[in-house]
Structure formats: C-alpha cells, structure tokens
Amino acid sequence: MKAISVRRALFFWLFSTLGSLLLATPAPAAQVHWLRTGAECAAPDPGGAVLVQACGAVGRYYLATTGELPAVECAAEVSGTEMAAFYARSNIGAPGTCFARDGGPWVAVADVRGRRSKEVGFTILQSSGGLVDVELLDLVAAHDRMPDRIGLPSDVHLLAVLCDLTESLDAGLDEPPVAVVVPFGRHLEAPLECSNDEAGLACQIERVLAHLATAHGTVTLAAAGDHRALTFPAAAPSALAVASLDPGRYLGGWGALPSWESPQATTALMPGIGVLLDLERADGLRPTPAGSPMATALFAGVLGGTLARGDWQPPVPFPLAAAWAPWPGIEGFSLALDGAPLPGSHFSDADLMIRRALGLVPAAPSEPPPTPETVLVLTADELVLPQQTLPGIIASLVDEWPPLPDVFPCVPCAGVRSQGPGGGRPDEPPGGDPPGDDPGPLVIDLSGSGSIGTYYDLEELALRVGDTVYHLEGGDDAALLAALGAGAQGAIAIDGVDLEAIEASGESMAMLFVLSYDGVPFWHSTPLQIGPPGTGP
C-alpha cells in the first residue's frame, strides 16, 4: 500500500563538542605507504616517522606517510600505497570510559571517544542482562602513535586497534572477547575482493577479522549502515552485518524485514534503539535515534548474554550468512537463527529493551512535548532524494571529517497524542473533508536535538511514510531551517497525517533531511519511534 509522504530531506543535529585532542577544522591527509611482513620478521626501529604495528600471527605492519619505508630483513608479504579511507566522526568527545571488566565474558567496542560509542557500550551491558562486560578499543589513542597526516578516523586506525587486540590474544595475555562491535562504517566503492589481491588496507582488516574468528572464536558485529547501501567493515566476509528491522511490519506479522534505511541484503536484524546518556535527566536514560549502530549494540548484548550463559554455542565457522532476528515467544523475545530460537537467549533485560525498541512500552518517562512552534502541511508531491549520501561524500574526500549531526525526534515524547481518531486513507493527499473526526496534527518533539553546526547546510525537511518520500509545505522555509540548524526549534507539527491509518498498514515513518556540504547535497533519515497511545516513544 502506498503510504503518505514527505519530500526530500535529511536532518542531522550536531550534538557534541570536539575533544581537545582533535582538530575542529579538517586537516589535509596524506597517502599511506605500508607493507606487511611475517610475524617472525623483525627489523630495526625505524624511528618516529614510521609506525611499526605488531599484529600477532597475522604479521607485522610498517606504515609511513613521508619518506621511505625501512628495509626489512625478510621480504614483504604484501605492500601498497593508498589514501586510507575515512569514517565519519560521530559525536567525538573527551577521553575516558565508564566501563570496567571483572574477568568474565566481554565484548570489545571500537571507539572514537564519542558519546555514541558509550551509548553502544551501555546498550550492550543492559541488553545482556549484565552477563558480559564491555571494553572500548580507543582509535584516538592509536592516532597518537601514527605518522603525521593520517586523517582520523580511518582504516589505519581500525586496523591498529584490531591488531593490538590480536597481539594480546595471540600472546595469551587476555581472554578472547565473545564479539568485537564496530558501530560505524564507511562507503565502499566496489565489493570487497580479497581472495587474489591483498594490497589494500580494507583487506588487511578482513585478514585480522578472519584470524579473530578462526583462532579465537570472536565474531565481528558491524553496523550495516542507514543509507540503503552496505558499509565497510560490515561488508567484510568475516563480519556479521547488523541492520535495523522495520518495527511496523514486524509487529504486523510480516516477519523481520529491513527498514527502509537498511541495506536490503542484510540478514542480521534487530530493532535499532538503545540507551542514550542524558546527564540532564534524573534517570539519565532516554531512547536513542534509531539506526544500525544501536541495532548492532542490542544484537551484541543478546548474543553476548546467550553465549555467556553457555546454553548454546555457535557452530564453527560462525553462521555469518544466516538469518538472525528477534523471535516472539510466550515468555518474551529470544534471538532466532534461521527461525529457530536459541536456548538461553531470553532474559528480561533484553526482552524489555526489544519491547521498548518496537514501541510496545515507553522507553523512558519524559516531560510533555513543547507546544509546536511551526505547522507544516503534508502534500501529495513526492521528492526525489539526492544521489549522494554522507558516507559516499566522505569516500571522495582527502580530509579529516567533522562530527556527524544527530537528531532526537519523539512522537510525542510523552502525554496523549495530538493525532485524533478517523481521517482519510494514508495514501490520499491532505485536503477536503476526511470522514470522521478531523485528526489533529502530528506533533514531533525536537527539544532533545542539538545544532547542525557550521559544517553542513540544511536545505529542506521532509517526511517519509513507507517507501515514499513527500514534500512538506513549509519544509524549506528559511526561518524554520535556520532554527532547526541552530537547535532552537522545540517542536513542529505536520498537518494531514493520518497516524492511525499508517499504524494499521504497518508502514514506518521517518524525518528526512536534505543537507549539503560545500554545495553537494546529501540526505539522511531519522525514523520516528511511535509508541502506543498515551505513552512515550
């Protein structure tokens, strides 16, 4: 069924401040010269201009951005020169961690010292029922020992922290984590092919992931992306790509299907919501924006807790191409592999988080949403989105990238919905006299959103329902866009939306934002989490 719409748009709110260790202005990056030798091949210390990265049984890497690589005592197994591909910075913050290990099962999380990484960590802790610990793998600490002009964060940094972990495990200095979680990704220009030619940093990362899986039983769980195209390292053969499922269709009995934003080929699905840290709230928690990072965190917690219980052990090799999804049973939600629920995968904390993520129970108490300052009108005009997405733009640049924006919409955050009963069909344009009572506007609370900052220009705000994006009358108003960009818009209302009909159809909705960087437009989508009437998201 064709759903009502929104026109083009992506909306990002920049939420955090840059850490004192990181540059606020993108800095020119340099090409990386690198080679890999066998683990037994030693060489004299080449000095500070070259990074020598031990990687356990995988080998030893030498990396430089200027001058010549050192002569090694044995032949290089593979070498190359390339611009290290960048990952978008996401909420980079100050150093520090809130996590500790007590010697039990644990999950490693690749971290850029950002708020998002900590939210991922706490989501894993809560969804595992406290059965696993979390430790962050600090990419910024790896950057401190890099040669000059390697942009942060990049494939080089991810390779370095994975090699640090591999070196420790191969030397028997630590117990293997049950999983490594990579809650970010980058655009991949072409499918990754490492079988014949390993002269690429992405293939070196895949080599390490394969070693972690085969030598230590550690599976890598990677966020598949929220721009409809599979990102790297989720696209690596030895990683399990995790994406957000469509909650409306899942609850409507259609099974676990990827959300509109998720790569359609992804087989590991989980609701994309987790725990957001908010120091201004008395309880310190609220729902996070939906997306594959939080789906990966929730999946990691349920899988990690299941493995920690010991009631189920995965076959070898780990089933990376199988269908993974939450399974609803009499007791609650479990984790299912190819439709069969895993023993020991149901526990109350994970069950509660999945129910929250599907909108079945409130995620957290909140204040009533503010009074809408602007009323937009849903139109029948469909919007053609820009071809570019932010990961794709980043892949074409040679600079460090500023932090991503974040948006935190609620529908509504608390209280009774403004949407009343009745209304027309969801595929009918607004206007005329709908049957039944005239529904009120859809109120979207934006009070938890920050500013976009100076990196991006917000061009338009739109609404997606189902698979169609529609234009909003007033969505390109300059004053509204300026307020949204500054994080000064407390709430908006959208007239002409029949919420009851949309929910009955099982369609999902999202705020869509069209932004631009240096004149190049791109889009981003933030799904709207709608709870039962009278509840929060």
Helices and strands as residue ranges (DSSP letters): E 32-37, E 50-54, G 56-58, E 60-64, E 78-82, E 106-111, H 115-127, E 133-138, H 139-143, H 155-170, E 179-182, H 201-216, E 219-223, E 239-244, H 247-251, E 268-270, E 275-277, E 285-287, H 292-309, E 324-328, E 333-337, E 340-341, H 348-357, E 374-382, H 390-395, E 442-445, E 457-465, E 468-473, H 478-485, E 491-495, H 499-505, E 509-517, E 520-527
